[in-house]
């Protein structure tokens, strides 16, 4: 399984850069529907890292890892932030459904929280995504 990793600054502009990075990691044979789902599945935890974790504090960062399993036609994505924000952000509008969408789209989904980090991991299987369309 081939993998790549990159660190991003905890600023809103990084979310688009994360999508571009992940797209550059996908194999040429990756179906467009899978590429779209992968983009959504990385955008949500990357946005949360910036807006709702200590990664969004000045100087904060988060890491994105991408693993492509050509043999099983799957892609795995991890977003690891610097843990919960020092003070919770108030919700200004209805929301909170992004990670539920990731969970619904992914063949596997896991969140691991420690005092110093939070990791959101998911795996998308090409055939499962194609069959759902």
Buried (B, 14 or more C-beta within 10 A) or exposed (E): EEEEEBEBBBBEEBBEBBBEBBBEBBEEEBBEBBBBBBBBBBBBBBBBBBBBBBBBEEEBBBBBBBBBBEEEBBBBBBBBBBBBBEEEEEEEEEEEEBBEBBBEBBBEBEEEEEEEBBBBBBBBBBEBBEEEE
